[in-house]
Amino acid sequence: MNKVYFPYFDPDFDKLLERINGPTCRVCIDNESMDDCTVVKVNSVNKQGLLLEVVQVLTDLNLTISKSYISSDAGWFMDVFHVKDEHGNKLTDQKLINYIKQAIGTTRETHNSAKAKTYANMVFSHEPSNNNEHTVIEMSGTDRPGLFSELSAALADLHCNIVEAHAWSHNGRLACVAYISDQSTHTPIEDPNRLASIEDHLTTVLRATITPTPTTNQPNQQEAKTADFLGGEGTVTNVERRLHQLMLSVRDFEGPPSRTVSLPTTPTDSESDEEAGMKTTVKIESCDEKGYSIVNIECKDRPRLMFDTVCTLTDMQYVIFHASINSDGGYAFQEYFIRHLDGCAMSTECEKERVIKCLEAAIERRVCEGVRLELCADNRVGLLSDITRVLRENGLTVVRADVETQGEKSINAFYVRDMSGNKVDMEFIESMKKEVGPIALQVKNDTIRPSSPERSRFSFSHMLKDQIEWFSNNFITIK
C-alpha cells in the first residue's frame, strides 16, 4: 500500500507571514537607551512613500529628529529615529507615545497620510478640523510685493471666508493653499460656475504685472485652481507637501524669474563669520558597485529639515533605500542612497544638477528673513484681508503666512519684510506698542539691525491706528 505524504507546516509559519505581509507594522518607542532623546523604531513591509509618511507623523507633532538610520532593502522597512519634543526633552507623555504608535500604524494600514493628523487633532485639540467643510484653493505663480494681500482681498470681494491659509514665497515665486467657505452660509462652495469665476479672478490677480517673455516656450505658470488634495491610492496630501509640489511646479529652484517685480535683498550686517560659513551644500556621487546615487547634504539644522528633503526626493520619483541623518552643533548632515522609481541611478550630470537645485530650494523655502508677527483676534469675514492690507499700505510685504481658525479665534502668523528690501526697522515696529491703544503688541525678530535716524522719525503706529481702530476690541498679539 502506497503511503501519502503531506508537507510539514511549521505552526509559527502563519505568524511569520503576518509579520512580513500583515496589515500592521511594529513601532517601538524606547526611552531607556538614550539619556537625552527618545528612540522611535519602525519595522514594516516597505512601500514607496512610507518613509515620508512616517517622518510626517513625527514632524506634525513638532518633534525634532536629531538622528535617523534608514534601511529598506528587500522590501522590508527598518527605521530608527532619535527625537525630542519642541522643548528639547524626551517624550514622557503616554498619550503622545500611544498616539505615535497608533498614527504610524494607521499610516501603514490605510495608506492615508491624513489619518495621522486627524487623530492628532482629536487627541490634542479641543475641536478637530474637518476639511470636508471647506473648499480648497491652490494659487501659485510669480511673486511680487503685496501679492498675498491682493489675493486675500480678492477672496473677500468674492464673498469667500478664509478659514485657513498657508503661503510660501521663495526665489520670486509664491505658493498658497487656502481653505475657504461661503461667506453667508459657511459651507463649502460647490457651484461649478462660481468656482470657475473664483479661479479666473484669482488667476487674473496672479498675472496682473507679469510680462511674458517671447523667447521662452514654457507655459504660463500663474494659476489658481480648486483642489481635493487626493493623491495616489486615495491618499490625502499634507498641505506642506503640497506647497513643496506647487513651488516645484513653478520652478523656484531656477532662481528669481526675469522680467518680473521681486523683492531686492541686502546682506545681513550682523551676520557672523561662522554663520556665513554655514551654507547649504548638496553633492551627488555614484556608487556603481551597488547601483545607487549617493546624495550628501550639509546645512544649518532647523525643524522639519528631514521632512523637506525626503518630501522633495519622493515627489521627484526617487526611492530612498538607505539613509543616515545627524545633527551636531546646529549643523545637519544627511546622506541618502537612492535610485529612480524605474530602478536606475542618476546617469547624467544634467539630472544630478536638477536634483541638487531642487533640494537646495526645498531647504531654503522655510528660511525667512524679517519679522515674525503672530496675531490672535476674534474671527470674522475679511479679517485676513484687512490685516494684510494694513501691512501692505505701511510698506511691509508678507513672505510667509500660516492662518488658522480655532473656535471663534483667528490665529495668524506672518513673516514680513520691508518692500524696499531693507531689514524691517525695529524702532519702526516697536513704536506700535506705544500708540495703538488697547491692542497689545509683541515682536520677534531674529535679525535685528540698527535703525536709521530718518526711518525712526516715521511713526508706523500713527498710520496704523486709524486703519485698525474699528477692530480694536480684539486682542492682537504680535510676537
C-alpha positions as CSV (number, residue, x, y, z in Angstrom):
1,M,0.0,0.0,0.0
2,N,1.4,3.4,-1.0
3,K,1.8,5.9,1.6
4,V,0.6,9.5,1.1
5,Y,2.9,12.2,2.5
6,F,1.8,15.7,3.2
7,P,4.2,18.6,3.6
8,Y,5.0,19.7,7.1
9,F,3.9,23.2,8.1
10,D,5.5,24.9,11.0
11,P,2.8,26.2,13.4
12,D,4.6,29.5,13.6
13,F,4.6,30.0,9.8
14,D,1.4,31.9,9.7
15,K,2.8,34.3,12.3
16,L,5.9,34.8,10.1
17,L,3.7,35.6,7.1
18,E,1.7,38.0,9.2
19,R,5.0,39.6,10.4
20,I,6.2,40.0,6.8
21,N,3.0,40.7,4.9
22,G,0.5,41.6,7.6
23,P,-1.5,44.8,7.7
24,T,0.3,46.1,10.8
25,C,3.8,47.4,11.4
26,R,5.8,47.2,14.6
27,V,6.5,50.5,16.3
28,C,8.8,50.5,19.4
29,I,9.3,53.7,21.4
30,D,12.3,53.4,23.7
31,N,13.0,55.9,26.5
32,E,15.7,53.8,28.2
33,S,18.6,53.6,25.6
34,M,19.4,57.3,25.4
35,D,19.7,59.9,28.1
36,D,18.8,62.9,26.1
37,C,16.2,61.7,23.5
38,T,13.5,59.1,22.7
39,V,14.3,56.4,20.2
40,V,11.4,55.5,17.8
41,K,11.9,52.3,15.8
42,V,9.7,51.3,12.9
43,N,9.7,47.9,11.2
44,S,7.2,47.3,8.4
45,V,6.7,46.0,4.9
46,N,8.0,48.7,2.7
47,K,6.1,50.8,0.1
48,Q,7.0,53.9,-1.9
49,G,6.5,57.0,0.2
50,L,6.2,55.2,3.5
51,L,9.4,56.9,4.9
52,L,7.8,60.3,4.1
53,E,4.6,59.4,5.8
54,V,6.4,58.3,9.0
55,V,8.5,61.4,9.0
56,Q,5.4,63.5,8.5
57,V,3.7,61.9,11.6
58,L,6.7,63.0,13.7
59,T,7.0,66.5,12.3
60,D,3.3,67.1,12.6
61,L,3.8,66.8,16.3
62,N,6.7,69.4,16.2
63,L,9.2,66.7,17.2
64,T,12.8,67.3,16.3
65,I,14.7,64.4,14.6
66,S,18.3,64.7,15.7
67,K,19.4,61.4,14.2
68,S,18.0,58.7,11.9
69,Y,19.1,55.5,10.3
70,I,17.0,54.1,7.4
71,S,17.2,50.8,5.6
72,S,14.6,49.5,3.2
73,D,16.2,46.9,1.1
74,A,14.5,43.6,0.2
75,G,11.1,45.1,0.7
76,W,11.4,45.5,4.4
77,F,11.4,48.9,6.1
78,M,13.5,49.4,9.2
79,D,13.9,52.9,10.6
80,V,15.4,54.4,13.7
81,F,14.7,58.0,14.8
82,H,16.1,59.9,17.7
83,V,13.5,62.5,18.6
84,K,12.9,65.3,21.1
85,D,9.8,67.4,21.7
86,E,9.7,71.1,20.8
87,H,11.3,72.0,24.2
88,G,14.2,69.7,23.6
89,N,13.1,67.0,26.0
90,K,12.4,63.3,25.8
91,L,8.8,62.1,25.2
92,T,7.2,61.3,28.5
93,D,3.5,61.9,27.9
94,Q,2.0,58.4,27.5
95,K,-0.9,59.9,25.4
96,L,1.7,61.2,22.9
97,I,3.6,57.9,22.9
98,N,0.4,55.9,22.2
99,Y,-0.6,58.4,19.5
100,I,2.7,57.9,17.7
101,K,2.3,54.1,17.7
102,Q,-1.3,54.5,16.5
103,A,-0.6,57.1,13.9
104,I,2.3,55.3,12.2
105,G,0.3,52.0,12.3
106,T,-2.7,53.8,10.7
107,T,-0.4,55.3,8.0
108,R,0.8,51.8,7.1
109,E,-2.6,50.2,7.1
110,T,-4.8,52.7,5.4
111,H,-2.4,54.4,3.0
112,N,-4.0,57.6,4.2
113,S,-1.5,60.2,5.4
114,A,-4.3,62.5,6.6
115,K,-5.4,59.9,9.2
116,A,-2.5,60.7,11.5
117,K,-3.1,64.4,11.6
118,T,-6.8,63.9,12.1
119,Y,-6.1,61.6,15.0
120,A,-3.7,64.2,16.5
121,N,-6.4,66.8,16.3
122,M,-8.8,64.5,18.2
123,V,-6.3,63.8,20.9
124,F,-4.6,67.1,21.4
125,S,-7.1,69.7,20.2
126,H,-10.4,70.9,21.5
127,E,-12.1,70.9,18.2
128,P,-10.8,68.7,15.4
129,S,-10.7,70.3,12.0
130,N,-12.7,68.9,9.1
131,N,-11.5,69.9,5.7
132,N,-14.7,68.4,4.1
133,E,-16.4,71.6,5.4
134,H,-14.3,73.8,3.2
135,T,-13.3,74.3,-0.4
136,V,-9.5,74.1,-1.1
137,I,-8.0,76.7,-3.5
138,E,-4.4,76.4,-4.7
139,M,-2.6,79.5,-6.0
140,S,0.9,79.6,-7.5
141,G,3.0,81.8,-9.7
142,T,5.5,84.7,-9.8
143,D,5.5,86.7,-6.5
144,R,5.6,90.5,-6.1
145,P,5.4,92.8,-3.1
146,G,1.9,92.7,-1.6
147,L,0.6,89.8,-3.7
148,F,-0.6,87.7,-0.8
149,S,-2.6,90.8,0.4
150,E,-4.1,91.2,-3.0
151,L,-5.2,87.6,-3.1
152,S,-6.7,87.9,0.3
153,A,-8.7,91.0,-0.7
154,A,-9.8,89.3,-3.9
155,L,-11.3,86.4,-2.0
156,A,-13.1,88.8,0.4
157,D,-14.5,90.6,-2.6
158,L,-15.8,87.3,-4.0
159,H,-17.7,86.7,-0.7
160,C,-15.3,83.9,0.4
161,N,-14.4,83.4,4.1
162,I,-10.8,82.2,4.5
163,V,-10.9,79.6,7.2
164,E,-7.2,78.5,6.9
165,A,-4.4,79.6,4.6
166,H,-0.7,78.8,4.2
167,A,1.7,80.6,1.8
168,W,5.3,80.4,1.0
169,S,7.4,82.8,-1.0
170,H,10.8,81.8,-2.4
171,N,13.0,82.9,-5.3
172,G,10.4,85.3,-6.6
173,R,7.6,82.6,-6.6
174,L,4.5,82.2,-4.5
175,A,2.6,79.1,-3.5
176,C,-0.5,79.3,-1.4
177,V,-3.2,76.9,-0.2
178,A,-6.4,78.4,1.2
179,Y,-9.4,76.7,2.7
180,I,-12.5,78.8,2.0
181,S,-16.2,78.7,2.6
182,D,-19.2,80.7,1.5
183,Q,-19.4,84.0,3.4
184,S,-23.1,83.8,4.2
185,T,-23.6,80.0,4.8
186,H,-20.1,79.0,6.0
187,T,-20.4,75.9,3.8
188,P,-18.2,74.6,1.0
189,I,-18.6,76.3,-2.3
190,E,-19.7,73.6,-4.8
191,D,-21.3,75.6,-7.7
192,P,-19.1,74.9,-10.7
193,N,-19.8,78.2,-12.3
194,R,-18.9,80.1,-9.1
195,L,-15.8,78.1,-8.6
196,A,-14.7,78.8,-12.2
197,S,-15.3,82.5,-11.6
198,I,-13.2,82.4,-8.4
199,E,-10.4,80.7,-10.2
200,D,-10.5,83.1,-13.1
201,H,-10.5,86.2,-10.8
202,L,-7.6,84.9,-8.7
203,T,-5.6,83.9,-11.8
204,T,-6.1,87.5,-13.1
205,V,-4.6,88.9,-9.9
206,L,-1.7,86.5,-10.1
207,R,-1.0,87.6,-13.7
208,A,-1.5,91.3,-13.1
209,T,2.0,92.5,-13.6
210,I,3.6,89.6,-15.5
211,T,5.2,90.5,-18.8
212,P,5.5,87.4,-21.0
213,T,9.0,86.6,-22.3
214,P,8.9,86.0,-26.0
215,T,11.9,83.7,-26.0
216,T,10.6,81.2,-23.6
217,N,8.5,78.2,-24.6
218,Q,7.3,77.4,-21.1
219,P,3.6,77.7,-20.4
220,N,2.2,80.5,-18.2
221,Q,2.6,79.2,-14.7
222,Q,0.3,81.8,-12.9
223,E,-2.8,79.9,-11.9
224,A,-5.4,79.4,-9.2
225,K,-7.5,76.2,-9.0
226,T,-9.6,74.2,-6.7
227,A,-8.1,71.0,-5.3
228,D,-9.2,67.9,-3.5
229,F,-5.7,67.0,-2.1
230,L,-6.2,63.4,-3.2
231,G,-3.1,61.6,-4.3
232,G,-2.5,58.1,-5.4
233,E,-4.3,55.2,-3.8
234,G,-6.8,57.7,-2.3
235,T,-4.2,59.4,0.0
236,V,-4.7,62.9,1.2
237,T,-1.7,65.1,0.6
238,N,-0.3,67.0,3.5
239,V,-0.6,70.8,3.0
240,E,3.2,71.4,3.4
241,R,4.0,68.7,0.9
242,R,1.5,70.3,-1.4
243,L,3.3,73.7,-1.0
244,H,6.6,72.0,-1.9
245,Q,4.9,70.5,-5.0
246,L,3.5,73.9,-6.1
247,M,6.8,75.5,-5.7
248,L,8.4,72.8,-7.7
249,S,5.8,73.3,-10.4
250,V,6.6,77.0,-10.8
251,R,10.3,76.1,-10.8
252,D,11.5,78.2,-7.9
253,F,14.7,76.1,-7.9
254,E,15.8,78.1,-11.0
255,G,16.2,81.3,-9.1
256,P,14.1,84.6,-9.4
257,P,12.4,84.8,-12.8
258,S,13.5,87.6,-15.2
259,R,11.2,90.5,-16.3
260,T,9.3,90.4,-13.0
261,V,8.9,92.5,-10.0
262,S,10.6,90.9,-7.0
263,L,11.9,91.9,-3.6
264,P,15.5,93.0,-3.6
265,T,17.8,91.5,-0.9
266,T,20.5,93.0,1.1
267,P,23.2,91.3,3.1
268,T,22.7,91.0,6.9
269,D,25.1,93.4,8.6
270,S,25.2,91.4,11.8
271,E,25.9,88.0,10.1
272,S,28.9,86.4,11.8
273,D,31.8,84.7,10.0
274,E,30.6,81.4,11.5
275,E,27.0,81.9,10.2
276,A,28.4,83.0,6.8
277,G,30.2,79.7,6.6
278,M,27.1,77.6,7.3
279,K,25.9,77.5,3.7
280,T,23.9,74.7,2.2
281,T,26.0,72.2,0.3
282,V,24.4,69.3,-1.8
283,K,26.6,66.8,-3.6
284,I,25.7,63.7,-5.5
285,E,28.1,60.8,-6.1
286,S,27.7,57.4,-7.8
287,C,28.0,54.0,-6.2
288,D,28.5,51.9,-9.2
289,E,29.0,48.7,-7.2
290,K,25.5,48.8,-5.7
291,G,23.8,50.9,-8.3
292,Y,22.9,53.8,-6.0
293,S,23.2,57.5,-6.3
294,I,24.5,59.0,-3.0
295,V,23.2,62.4,-2.0
296,N,25.1,64.2,0.7
297,I,23.6,67.3,2.3
298,E,25.3,69.7,4.8
299,C,23.4,72.7,6.0
300,K,22.3,74.6,9.0
301,D,20.0,72.5,11.1
302,R,16.3,73.5,11.7
303,P,13.0,71.9,12.5
304,R,11.3,69.9,9.7
305,L,14.5,69.7,7.6
306,M,14.3,65.9,7.1
307,F,10.6,66.2,6.1
308,D,11.6,68.8,3.4
309,T,14.4,66.7,1.9
310,V,12.6,63.4,2.0
311,C,9.5,65.0,0.5
312,T,11.4,66.5,-2.4
313,L,13.2,63.2,-3.3
314,T,9.9,61.3,-3.0
315,D,8.0,63.8,-5.2
316,M,10.8,63.7,-7.8
317,Q,10.2,59.9,-8.0
318,Y,13.3,58.7,-6.2
319,V,13.3,55.8,-3.8
320,I,15.4,56.1,-0.6
321,F,16.9,52.7,0.2
322,H,19.3,53.7,2.9
323,A,20.0,57.0,4.8
324,S,21.9,58.4,7.7
325,I,20.8,61.7,9.4
326,N,22.8,63.5,12.1
327,S,22.8,67.0,13.6
328,D,25.6,68.4,15.7
329,G,26.2,72.0,16.9
330,G,23.4,73.5,14.9
331,Y,24.6,71.8,11.7
332,A,22.9,68.9,9.9
333,F,24.4,66.1,7.9
334,Q,22.2,63.9,5.6
335,E,23.2,61.1,3.4
336,Y,20.7,59.3,1.1
337,F,21.3,56.2,-1.1
338,I,18.7,56.5,-3.8
339,R,17.5,55.2,-7.2
340,H,14.9,56.5,-9.5
341,L,11.5,54.8,-9.4
342,D,12.5,52.8,-12.5
343,G,15.4,51.2,-10.6
344,C,18.2,53.2,-12.2
345,A,20.7,55.5,-10.6
346,M,21.3,59.0,-11.9
347,S,23.2,58.7,-15.2
348,T,23.7,62.3,-16.4
349,E,25.2,65.4,-15.0
350,C,22.0,67.3,-16.0
351,E,19.9,65.1,-13.8
352,K,22.2,65.5,-10.9
353,E,22.3,69.3,-11.2
354,R,18.5,69.4,-11.2
355,V,18.2,67.3,-8.1
356,I,20.8,69.4,-6.4
357,K,18.9,72.6,-7.2
358,C,15.6,71.2,-6.1
359,L,17.0,70.0,-2.8
360,E,18.6,73.4,-2.2
361,A,15.3,75.1,-2.9
362,A,13.4,72.8,-0.6
363,I,15.9,73.5,2.3
364,E,15.7,77.3,1.7
365,R,11.9,77.7,1.4
366,R,11.2,77.7,5.1
367,V,14.1,80.1,5.9
368,C,12.5,83.5,6.2
369,E,14.3,86.8,6.9
370,G,12.4,89.5,8.6
371,V,10.0,90.0,11.5
372,R,7.6,87.3,12.6
373,L,4.1,88.6,13.6
374,E,1.7,86.5,15.5
375,L,-1.9,87.8,15.7
376,C,-4.8,86.4,17.6
377,A,-8.2,88.0,17.0
378,D,-11.9,87.3,17.1
379,N,-12.6,85.6,13.7
380,R,-14.8,87.4,11.2
381,V,-15.1,87.6,7.4
382,G,-12.5,89.7,5.8
383,L,-10.1,89.8,8.8
384,L,-7.1,88.4,6.8
385,S,-7.7,90.9,4.0
386,D,-7.8,93.8,6.5
387,I,-4.7,92.8,8.3
388,T,-2.6,92.2,5.2
389,R,-3.9,95.5,3.7
390,V,-2.7,97.4,6.7
391,L,0.7,95.8,6.4
392,R,0.9,96.4,2.7
393,E,-0.1,100.1,3.0
394,N,2.7,100.6,5.5
395,G,5.4,99.2,3.3
396,L,5.5,95.6,4.6
397,T,5.0,92.5,2.4
398,V,4.2,89.0,3.6
399,V,6.8,86.4,2.6
400,R,5.3,83.5,4.6
401,A,1.9,83.1,6.2
402,D,0.1,80.5,8.3
403,V,-3.5,81.3,9.1
404,E,-5.8,79.0,11.1
405,T,-9.2,79.3,12.8
406,Q,-9.5,77.8,16.3
407,G,-13.1,78.1,17.5
408,E,-14.1,81.8,17.5
409,K,-10.5,82.9,17.2
410,S,-8.3,83.5,14.1
411,I,-4.6,82.7,14.7
412,N,-2.3,84.4,12.2
413,A,1.4,84.1,11.8
414,F,3.3,86.2,9.2
415,Y,6.9,86.8,8.2
416,V,7.1,90.3,6.9
417,R,9.8,92.3,5.1
418,D,10.2,95.8,4.0
419,M,9.1,96.2,0.4
420,S,12.3,98.1,-0.4
421,G,14.3,95.0,0.6
422,N,15.7,96.6,3.8
423,K,15.5,94.8,7.1
424,V,12.4,95.9,9.0
425,D,13.4,98.7,11.4
426,M,12.8,97.5,14.9
427,E,12.0,101.0,16.2
428,F,9.6,101.2,13.3
429,I,7.8,98.2,14.7
430,E,8.3,98.9,18.4
431,S,6.6,102.2,18.1
432,M,3.3,100.3,17.5
433,K,3.4,99.1,21.1
434,K,3.2,102.7,22.5
435,E,0.5,104.1,20.2
436,V,-2.1,101.5,19.3
437,G,-4.2,101.9,22.4
438,P,-5.9,98.7,23.6
439,I,-4.1,96.4,21.2
440,A,-1.2,94.6,22.9
441,L,1.8,94.1,20.6
442,Q,4.9,91.9,20.9
443,V,7.6,91.5,18.3
444,K,10.0,88.6,17.5
445,N,13.0,89.4,15.2
446,D,16.0,87.1,14.8
447,T,18.0,89.5,12.7
448,I,17.9,92.9,14.4
449,R,19.9,95.7,12.7
450,P,20.4,99.3,13.8
451,S,17.6,101.6,12.8
452,S,18.3,104.6,10.6
453,P,17.6,108.1,12.1
454,E,15.5,109.0,9.1
455,R,13.3,106.0,9.4
456,S,12.8,106.2,13.2
457,R,11.1,109.6,12.7
458,F,8.4,107.9,10.7
459,S,5.5,106.8,13.0
460,F,4.3,103.4,11.8
461,S,1.7,103.1,14.5
462,H,0.3,106.5,13.8
463,M,-0.6,105.3,10.3
464,L,-1.9,102.0,11.6
465,K,-4.0,103.3,14.3
466,D,-6.9,104.7,12.3
467,Q,-7.0,101.7,10.0
468,I,-7.2,99.1,12.7
469,E,-9.2,101.1,15.3
470,W,-12.5,99.6,14.2
471,F,-11.4,96.1,15.4
472,S,-9.7,97.4,18.5
473,N,-11.9,95.4,20.7
474,N,-10.0,92.3,19.5
475,F,-6.9,91.2,21.4
476,I,-4.0,91.0,19.0
477,T,-0.5,89.8,19.9
478,I,2.4,90.3,17.7
479,K,5.2,88.0,18.9
